[in-house]
Amino acid sequence: MLSIIIPAHFEEKNIVKTLTEIEKKVKTPHEVLVVYDLDNDPTKEAVKQYKSVKRYKGVKVSLIKNFVGNGRGVVNAFRSGVKKAKGEAVVVVMADLSDDLGKIDTMFRKIESGDEIVCGSRYMKGGRQIGGPLLKGLLSRTAGLTAHHLFGLPTSDPTNAFKMFKKNIFNRIEIESDGGFEYNLEVIVKAFRAGMRITEVPAVWRDRTKGRSKFRLLRWLPKYLRWYGFLIKSLIR
């Protein structure tokens, strides 16, 4: 079974559409964990209303309050989701419909065949990014392609949050990140150093149409650089 983790922070305008798209596009047996930070987040009521009016074909949709660390932020939401997940694999999906949900079944088949991490890649053949800030996209593409071609990282898009993990890898990898989405780069770099099986599939990323992005480039850039530097240092020792 697969556990789909959705970190959600005031995503009441998007969450029902996201759940509906998951229902349409994901055929792999799965559960959905919507992880929120604050009790007054209207995302909770939107999910409850969705569950009350729609039978989700036997799939369990759970609301989980972020309980790791200070109980705030995407990295702690992810860690909370992993701790509660019942699936043999977990995949992170953004609540704003930016991710390529139609690729989830393909990603799970790769996990079943022995891969331990499957990355959705915007930068390999068949992948694409639609919209989003130009500077953010340029930095992400540059970091991903240089890490892939110069340092041998098995994915061209290590910073993309759309990844599937075999759950048991987190018995061997400790997440140290405390900022936000940089945990994606941290996990990939540590898994690469540990010799884990990492692969990628092409994925299309679309910028959100409703709500505000939670990504904070200037605040998190130094944290990304930490793990990019960690990769380089580990290869030149």
N, C-alpha and C positions, 0 to 999 in steps of 0.2 A: 504494500500500500504506500501511497504518497501523501505527504503532509504539505499543504500549500500555506505558506506563512505570508500574511499581508500586514505589514506595519502600517498603521493608519493614524493620522493626526489631523483631526478636523477635515475628514474626507467624506462628509455626508452627501456632497454633491456628486460623488463619483462611485462610492462603494457598491451601491446596488447594481449599477451598470457593470462593474467589475465582476461581481458574483454571478450575474446573468451570463456574461461572456465565458466565465470559467465553466458554468453548467453546459453551455453550448459546445465548447471546444475541447474540453478535457475528458477523455474517455477512460483513462487510467483510474482504477479505484482510488479514491482520495478522501481526505478530510480537509477542511478549510479552517485556519486559525487566524482570526482578525485580532491583532494585538494593538491595544490603545494605551495611551499614557494617563489621561485625566478622566475623572469620573464625570465631568461636565462636557465631555466630547460628544457632540450630537451624532457622530458616527455610530455610537452604540445603539441609539434609538432607530437609526436607519436600518441597521442589521437586524434588530429585533423585529421590526415591521416586515422586513423581507422574509424572515423565517416564519412569521405568523400567517402570511398570506400565500406562501409558496412552498409546496412540498419539493424539496431539492433532491428528488430521485434517490432518497435514502442516504444521501451524503450528509455527514455531520458538519455543520457550520458553528464554530464556537467563538465566543468573545473571551479574550484573555487580557487581563490587565497586566501591563508591563511591570514585572516584579524583580528584574535583575538590576544590580547597581543602584542608581538613584531613581530607577523606574521611569526614566525619560530617554527619548532619542531612539533613532533607528537601530543602532548597534545593540542596545539593550533589548529592544523589541524583538530583534532577530534571535538573540540568545534566549529570551523568554519563550519564544516559539519553539526553538529546538528542544528546550527542556520539556515542553508539554507535548511535543509531536509523538504520535504513535506510529508513523510510517517508517519504513526502512530507509526512505530518502526524503529530503526536504527541498522545496524550491521556494525562492523568494519572489513575490509578485508585488509590484507597486499598485496602490489603490487607485491610481489615476489613469489606468488603461494604457500606459506607455509601453508595456511589455508585449511580446509576441506570443500570446497565450496558445496559439495553434501549434507551437513547437514543443509544448510540455510533454506530450506523449512520446515524441521522438527522443527527447532528453531522457525520459524514464527508461526507454528501451536500452539506451546506452549504459545506464546504471545497471540494469539487469544483466548486460553482457560483460560487466566487470569494471567499467569506468567508475572512478570515485568522485570526480567532479566533472560536471558538464556545463560549459559556459555558453551563454547566448552571446554571439559576437556580431557587433555592428560593422566590423572592419574586415571580415573575411568575405570571400566571394559569395554573393547572395544575401549578405547583410546590408543594412542601411540605417541611417539616422535621419529622421524627418523632423525638422524644427529644432528648437533649443538654442541657448546662447552660443554664439560663435566661438568665443574664447574658451568656454568650457569644453566644447566639442573638439577644438584644436588641441588643447592640452591633453585630453583623454586619448585622442587618436595618436598623438605623438608618443605619449608614454606607452601606450599599448603596443604599437608597432615596433618601437625601438626595443622594448623588453622582449618581444617575440623574435625579431630578426637578429638582434645583436647579442642577446643573452639567453636565447633558447627557451623562453617561457612558452609552454604549449598552447597558449591562447593569445590572440591578437587584441583581445578586449578584456584585460583583467579587472578594469575598474567598473564594468557594468554590473549592476546589482542582480540582474536576471541570471541566476545560476542555480543549478541543482547539485545537491551534495548527498553522498551517502551519509546517513546520520552518524554512523559510528566513527567517522573521521574526527569528530569533535571530542572523542576520548583521547586523541593524540595531539590535537591542535588546540592550544589555548588562545582565545581571542583577547588581545591586549588593547585594541583600539578603544578610544573613549570619545571620539568626536562624532563620527557619522558613517557615511558610506565608504570610508577608506578601509573598513574592515574587509571589504571584498578583495582589495589588493593584498592585504596582510595574509588572508587565508590562502590565496593562490600562491604567494611567494613561499609561505611555510610548507604548503603541501608539495610544491615543486622541490624544495630542498629535502623533503622527507621521501621523495621518490614515489609519490602517489600517482595514480593514473588520472590524467587530466586531458579532456578533449573539449571541442567546441562545435557548435552548430550555428549556421547563419541565422540571424534574428533581426527583425526590423523594430527600431525604437521610435516611438512618436511622442512628441512633446504634449504635455497635458493641455486640455482645452478649458478646464474648469478648475478653480482653486489656485493656490499659490504653491510653487515648488518649495520643498523643505531643504533643498540643496544650497549650501552656503560656501561658495568657492573660496573666497579669501580666508575664511575661518578654517577651512579644512585642508587647503593646499599644503601647508607645512606637514600635516599628518600623512598625506599621500607621499610627499617627498621622503618622509622617514622610511616607508616601506619600499619605495623605489631604491633608495640608498642601501637598504638592508639587502635587497636582491643583488645589487652590484658588489657590495662588500663580500657577500657569501660566495661569489664566483671568482673573486680575485685573490682570495686567501690561499 
